[in-house]
Amino acid sequence: MADMTYALDAPVATTPAARTARRKALLHWIGVHALGVAAALFFVLPFVFIVLTSLMDGQQTLTRDLVPDHWQWSNYKTVWNTPGFLTWWRNTLVYAGLGTVLTVVSSVPVAYALAKFRFRGRNLSMMLVISMMMLPPQVIIIPMYLFWAKQLDLSGTLWPLIVPMAFGDAFSIFLLRQFLMTIPNEYLDAAKVDGCGELRTLLRVVLPMARPGIAAVALFQFFYAWNDYFGPQIYASENPGAWTLSYGLESFKGAHHTDWNLTMAATVLVMAPVILVFFFAQKAFVEGVTLTGVKG
């Protein structure tokens, strides 16, 4: 016992091999964190540049100055009061919000069936979903435009972009299916033993456990709709009252091509909601994306 106590109290011998190992570990730590800081600056500095430019006056933006001499917060008010800007905001919120809700509501049951049901053609259905993910939207844009514009006369609106989301999204179905595969079947069997049907099991058992995956899908869809430029350009370009922020920002930049402070202020107002949403929901987003690859 005395020998053990002496061994514990004795100083650890510092050998050349130990010092070399500690030095390598320190250099590894410094290298990893240096790369992390460099990557963070690579992504953050452009946004900082945009914000600083948006607070300059019109003359200073044409110089090499990086910091405003006078902080022009009125640039944001000028952009906000630009005719049509509030309309673009409203249209984007409707497009992104309603589209996200429709995508989640329509994709969850399909993903649940592909993940937990055993039926003939299940693998074929999954292959069709994956094949739809690989199909570029430009391939079907002409027949889709002819259908919505000529047959249903909905050109000049955002409904050709919103309505299809009520029929599911291939990427959302795939992501949710991968997440639902991580939920043990024992929970579902226990609910069915207690008398729950498939719908009640989905609503009472599966959905609460699938919140991270649903949050990830909702954020993906919200970001896509908020930043979508191709869709509004095809269907809503002829009607300024149906423009979204992404398409309206291009028009704003064309009208203020020399006013870089106003253009940058408009850019900040377009990006700010997306950044805020991701900042507050990043935990659920990362967890949902991470767990989709655990099983499947």
N, C-alpha and C positions, 0 to 999 in steps of 0.2 A: 504493500500500500504506500509505504514511504517512497519507494522507487518510482511509483506511478506519479505521485505528487511532484517529485523532483523533475520528472520528465516533462510534466505539463508546465512547470514554472520556468524551465530552462529556456533561454533565448533561442530563437530559430536561427540556425546557421545560415549565413549569407554566402552562397557559393557563386562562382562565376556563371554557372548555368542558370541559377535562379535570377541573378541580376539581368542576364540576357533575356530570359523569359518575360520579366517585368518590363524591360525596355521595349520588347516587341509588342507586348500588350498595350503599352502607352502609345506607341507609334500607331498601332492599329486603331486605337480609340481616337487619336487626333485625326488620322486620315479619314475615318468614317464620318466624324462630325464635320470636318472641313468640307467633304463632298456634300453633306446634308445642307450646310449653310450656303454653299455655292448654288445648289439646286433651288433652295428657297429664294435666294436673291434673284436667280434667273426668272422665277415666276412672279415675284413681288415687284421688282423694279419697274417693269413696264406699267403696271397699275399705278405705282407711285408717280411715274412720269405723267400719266394721263390726268391724275388728280391735281398735280401741281400746275400743269398747263391749263386745266379748266379754271384755275383761280387767278390767271394772269389777265391783263388787259390785252386788247387787240394788237397793240404795237409790240409789246414785249414778247409775244408768241413768235414773232419773226426774228428774234435775236437768239443768241446762244445761251441765254440765261436759263437756269434750271429751277430757280426759286423765285416766286413772285415778289416784286417790289411792293406791291399793294395787293392785298388779298381781296379779289373781286368776287365776293359771295353772291353778288347780284347776277352773275352769269347764270346761275341755276334758276333764279326767278325768271330771267329773260327766256330761257329755254322752256320752262314750265308753262309760261304764258304764250308760247308760240301757237298760233292757230293750228288746231289739229293734233297737238301733242297729247292732250288729255283723251282724245278719241282713240289715238293709237294705244294708249295705256289701257283704256277700257276694253278695246278689242283683244288685246294681248291677254288680259286677265280672263276674259271669257273663253278664249281659245285654249289657254294653258290650263285653267282651272276645270272647265267642263270636260275638256279632252282627257285630263288626268283621271277624273272621277269615272268617266265612261270606260277608259282603258282598264282601270283596276277592277271595276265591277264585272266587266265582260271577260277578263283574262283569268280571274281567280277560279271560277268553276271549271274552266277548261284545263287549267294547270292541275287542279285537284283530281280531275278524272284521269289525266295522263299519269299522275304520280301514284294514285292509290287504287284505281280500278284495274281489274284484269278482264279484258275483252278482246275479241278477235279484231285485228287491225290496229291494235294499240301501237305497235312499233312503226307501222306504216304512217299512222297519224303523226307520230313524233317526227318521222322523217320529213313529212310535208311541212311541219312547223319550221324545222331547221332549214329546209329548202327555201321557204318564204323569207327567212332571215338573209339568205344569200342573194335574193333577187333585188337588184337596184331599183329604186322608185322611178328612175328615168325610163325604165323599160316599159312600164305600164302607164306612163303619164298621159300619152295621147289617147288611148281608149278611155281612160278614166275621165279625162277632160271632155271628150265628146259625150260621155254619158251624163256627167253633171251639168255641162253647159248647154248641150243641145237637147238632150232628152228631158232633163228636169229643170232647165233654165235657172240654175243657181249660180251662174258665173257672177262675179262682182260681190260675192259674200264669202264668209268663212265656213259655211255649212258643209261644202265638199271636203273640208279638212276635219271637221268635228264629227260628222255622222259616222264615217268609217271606223272611228275609234270605239263605237258601241259594239263592234263585232270582233273585238280582241286585237291584240298586237302580238306578232310572232315572237319578238324578243322578250316581251313581258311574260308571255306564256312560258317560254323556255326558262327564264330566270326564276319564275315562281315555281315551276315544276321541279327544278333542281333544289330549291329551298324546301319544298314540301316533302321531298324524298328524305330529308334529314329528320322529319318528325316520326318517332316510333309508331308502328302500327298498333302497339298495345293500347295507346291512348284511344285510338279510334274503336278498337274492339271493346274496351271498357264502356265507352259511351253507347255503343250499340247494345251491349248487354243491359244497360240501364234503360233501354227503350228508345234511344234516339235514332231517328232516321238519318239518311245521308245528308239532307239539307240542314237539319238541326246539328248534326255532328260537325258539318262545315262551319256553321255560324257560331256554335258554342265552344267548340274544341279547337278546330284547326285555325280559324282566323286569329284568336288571341295569341296562339303560339307562333303564328306566321307574321306577326307585326313587323319585325325587321325586314323580311323579304318584301312585304307589301310597301313599306316605306321606301326601300331601294327602288322598286319599280315605279312608284309614284314620283320620286325625285327624278329618275331618268326621263320619264314621260313629260314632267313639268319643264325640265331644262330643254328637252327637245322642242316642245311647242313654243316656249318662250323665245328661243333662238332661231326658230324656223324662218328661213328666208325664201327657200325654193317654193314652198306651198303657197304662201300669200302672193308671191310674184306671179304664179300661174293663174290663180283663181280670183284674186282680189285687186290686181294692179289697175284695172279699169275704173275702180270705185274708191276714191280717197277716203270715203267714210268707213271702209272696211279694212284699211291698212293696219298692220300691226307695228310694233316698235321696231322690229328688225328691218322691215321694208321702209317704214317711215324715216328711220335714221338715215338711210341712203338718200332719200329725197332731201332731208334736212342738210346733209353734208353737201349736196349739190347746190343748195340755195345759199349756204354759208361757207363756200369753199376756201375763202380767205380768212374767215373768223375761226381760227383753230381753237380759241378758248371756248367758244360756244359749242363747237363740234365735240370737244372733249367733255364739256359739261353734259351734253346730251348722252354721250357714251357712258358716263358715270351713272346717270339716272337710269339707263337701260340695264347696266350690269348690277347695280346695287341690290335689287330684289333677289336675284339669283344667288349672289354672294351671301346675303343675309339668311336665305332659306337653307343653303347648304351649311352655314355656320351653326345654326341651331339644330339641324337634323343630321349632322355628320356622324354622330355616334350610331344611330339606327342605320344610316346609309352604309357605313363601313361594315357593321355587323351583318347586315343583310347580304352584301356582296361577298363577304368572306365565307359565310356559311353555305352559300350556294354550291361550293365545290367540295363539300365534305363527303357527299354521297351522291351517287347517280350513275 
